[in-house]
Amino acid sequence: MNSSWIHIDLHIHSKKSNDVVPNDYTGEAYTADDLISKLKSVGAEKSIFSITDHNCIDVGFYNSIFTRIDSDEYKNHYGCLVGTELSMFDDLIHDDIFHSLCFFSGRETQKYEDALDELYNSVALKKRNERVNMPDISKLFNVFSSKGIKEFILIPHFNNKNRGIAGDRAIEHLNKLCFNAYEDSNNIKNISNSLKVYLDNGYDNFPFVAFSDCHNISHYPMSSSDLEDVGNISHIMGSVLFPFYSVKTSLEEPRLRLNISGVEGMRKTLASEGAVTHFVSDDDEKISLSSYQNTIIGPFGSGKSLLFK
């Protein structure tokens, strides 16, 4: 299996967000097929995506997505992470509520939704955005651990958002904790400004991504109708067959595996033609190679060197 550059958008809302934040999602409800059609319309024939509604998971919608992307028509083209957009308050990090994307490694949608119910003290969905109910980092880890959720990724918003976090204090404390990346959206200028905060503070190997934060699927990939069209912003080096671990690895090796189109200093998605070997063959057996790193694993004497000779 080869790794390749894959379109990624891990911040798309659905109408379920309105159960928590009234009028947050401004468009019509959509299906898994509607979403895939939108991804294809922006050139994302292969994509890893997530529906990140506020503090909740639409179990039925996710299950319908998995059924669709597992079908023969879309198998090997789309990977989906179960995700949510958490509202959190931790005065070690920020003096107000901040938002953090959260992604899980499996497809146990009901278990994840049950964990969110406990995380927000089982209050009614419409009250999950009140500061008094906001969990801190410690509570999040305790609840997830009690539910047997061992693998998850947290990506807090960074800059230029009503619920964002920015500045030296946020960078210092968040990097000492267990966050895996920062996220921003809107337009290239704002993204570049956010990256400058990183660079000015000495973080040059930054795990930083940009997603659509789409609140109306009819305007995808824009956040809404009144914002700049940011297009297919982010790509990662990975595989749609292993969406969680592709994202995890890309955040651990951001210089090698992350790209934000139009932003200087990011890894390019195109290799120079003729600079790489595309395949090796042994009689009638042909093995295709990635344009980037290829890894062959096997015990001593298994024929790793012979393969290339």
PEDAVEN-V80425 format. One record per residue. N is the residue number from 0. PSI is psi as a letter, one per 20 degrees, with the letter a starting at -180 (none if undefined). OMEGA is omega as a letter, one per 30 degrees, with the letter a starting at -180 (NA if undefined). D_FIRST is the distance of its C-alpha to the first C-alpha in whole Angstrom. Layout:
[[N/PSI/OMEGA/D_FIRST] [N/PSI/OMEGA/D_FIRST]]
This chain:
[[0/p/a/0] [1/q/l/4] [2/q/l/7] [3/r/l/10] [4/p/a/13] [5/p/l/14] [6/q/l/18] [7/p/l/19] [8/o/a/22] [9/k/l/23] [10/m/l/27] [11/p/a/28] [12/r/l/31] [13/a/a/33] [14/i/l/36] [15/h/l/36] [16/h/a/36] [17/i/l/40] [18/h/a/41] [19/g/l/40] [20/o/a/41] [21/p/l/44] [22/k/l/43] [23/g/l/40] [24/p/a/38] [25/i/a/40] [26/a/l/38] [27/q/l/38] [28/q/a/36] [29/r/a/32] [30/r/l/30] [31/g/l/26] [32/h/l/26] [33/g/a/29] [34/g/l/26] [35/h/l/23] [36/g/l/26] [37/g/l/27] [38/g/l/23] [39/h/a/23] [40/h/l/26] [41/j/l/25] [42/j/a/22] [43/m/l/20] [44/h/l/18] [45/p/a/15] [46/q/l/16] [47/p/a/16] [48/r/l/20] [49/q/l/23] [50/o/a/26] [51/m/l/29] [52/r/a/32] [53/o/l/35] [54/k/a/35] [55/r/l/34] [56/p/l/31] [57/n/a/32] [58/g/a/30] [59/g/a/31] [60/g/l/29] [61/g/a/26] [62/h/l/26] [63/h/l/26] [64/g/a/24] [65/g/l/21] [66/g/a/23] [67/g/a/22] [68/i/l/19] [69/i/a/18] [70/r/a/20] [71/h/a/18] [72/h/a/19] [73/i/l/17] [74/p/a/14] [75/j/l/11] [76/h/a/13] [77/p/l/15] [78/q/a/15] [79/p/l/18] [80/p/l/20] [81/p/a/23] [82/r/l/26] [83/r/l/29] [84/o/a/32] [85/q/l/34] [86/p/a/37] [87/q/l/38] [88/o/l/41] [89/o/a/41] [90/i/l/44] [91/i/a/43] [92/g/a/40] [93/q/a/42] [94/j/l/46] [95/r/l/44] [96/p/l/42] [97/r/a/38] [98/q/l/35] [99/p/l/32] [100/q/a/29] [101/p/a/27] [102/q/a/24] [103/q/a/23] [104/h/a/20] [105/a/a/20] [106/k/a/22] [107/m/a/25] [108/g/a/27] [109/h/l/31] [110/g/l/30] [111/h/l/30] [112/h/l/32] [113/h/l/35] [114/h/l/34] [115/h/l/35] [116/g/l/38] [117/h/a/39] [118/h/l/38] [119/k/l/40] [120/k/l/43] [121/k/l/43] [122/r/l/45] [123/q/a/45] [124/h/a/42] [125/i/l/44] [126/j/a/45] [127/i/l/42] [128/j/l/43] [129/p/a/46] [130/h/a/46] [131/h/a/48] [132/j/a/44] [133/p/l/42] [134/q/l/40] [135/a/a/40] [136/g/a/37] [137/g/a/38] [138/g/l/39] [139/g/a/35] [140/h/l/34] [141/g/a/36] [142/g/a/36] [143/g/l/32] [144/g/a/32] [145/h/l/35] [146/j/a/33] [147/k/l/30] [148/o/a/28] [149/h/a/26] [150/o/l/23] [151/r/a/24] [152/p/l/24] [153/p/l/27] [154/n/l/28] [155/q/l/31] [156/q/a/33] [157/f/a/34] [158/q/l/37] [159/k/l/39] [160/q/l/39] [161/h/l/41] [162/k/a/39] [163/r/l/38] [164/q/a/38] [165/r/l/39] [166/r/a/41] [167/g/a/41] [168/g/a/42] [169/g/a/39] [170/g/a/36] [171/g/a/38] [172/h/a/38] [173/h/l/35] [174/i/l/33] [175/i/a/35] [176/b/a/33] [177/j/l/30] [178/q/a/29] [179/h/a/25] [180/r/l/26] [181/q/a/29] [182/q/l/29] [183/r/l/31] [184/b/l/31] [185/e/a/34] [186/r/a/34] [187/h/a/33] [188/g/a/36] [189/h/l/36] [190/g/l/33] [191/h/l/34] [192/h/l/37] [193/g/l/35] [194/h/l/33] [195/h/l/36] [196/g/l/37] [197/g/a/34] [198/h/l/35] [199/h/l/39] [200/j/l/38] [201/j/l/36] [202/n/a/33] [203/i/l/31] [204/l/a/27] [205/p/l/27] [206/n/a/25] [207/p/a/26] [208/r/l/25] [209/p/a/27] [210/r/a/26] [211/h/a/29] [212/l/a/31] [213/p/l/31] [214/j/l/35] [215/o/a/35] [216/h/a/32] [217/h/l/34] [218/j/a/34] [219/p/g/31] [220/j/l/29] [221/q/l/33] [222/g/l/34] [223/a/a/37] [224/i/a/39] [225/j/a/41] [226/q/l/38] [227/q/l/37] [228/o/a/34] [229/i/l/31] [230/b/a/28] [231/n/a/24] [232/g/a/25] [233/q/l/22] [234/q/l/18] [235/q/l/16] [236/o/a/13] [237/b/a/10] [238/p/l/8] [239/i/l/11] [240/h/a/9] [241/m/a/11] [242/g/a/14] [243/g/a/16] [244/h/l/14] [245/g/l/13] [246/g/a/16] [247/g/a/18] [248/h/a/16] [249/h/l/17] [250/h/l/20] [251/h/l/20] [252/m/a/19] [253/h/a/21] [254/h/a/22] [255/h/a/18] [256/j/l/17] [257/q/l/19] [258/p/l/21] [259/o/a/24] [260/p/l/25] [261/i/a/29] [262/p/a/29] [263/q/l/30] [264/j/l/28] [265/q/l/25] [266/p/l/22] [267/q/a/21] [268/i/a/18] [269/p/l/19] [270/q/l/19] [271/p/l/22] [272/q/l/21] [273/i/a/21] [274/i/a/21] [275/r/l/17] [276/p/a/16] [277/h/l/14] [278/r/l/13] [279/q/a/14] [280/q/l/16] [281/o/a/18] [282/d/a/20] [283/i/a/19] [284/p/a/15] [285/p/l/13] [286/o/l/10] [287/q/a/9] [288/q/l/9] [289/q/l/9] [290/i/a/13] [291/c/a/13] [292/p/l/12] [293/p/a/9] [294/p/l/10] [295/p/a/11] [296/p/l/12] [297/q/a/15] [298/r/l/19] [299/p/l/22] [300/j/a/22] [301/i/l/19] [302/k/l/18] [303/g/a/16] [304/h/a/19] [305/h/a/20] [306/g/a/16] [307/h/l/17] [308/none/NA/21]]
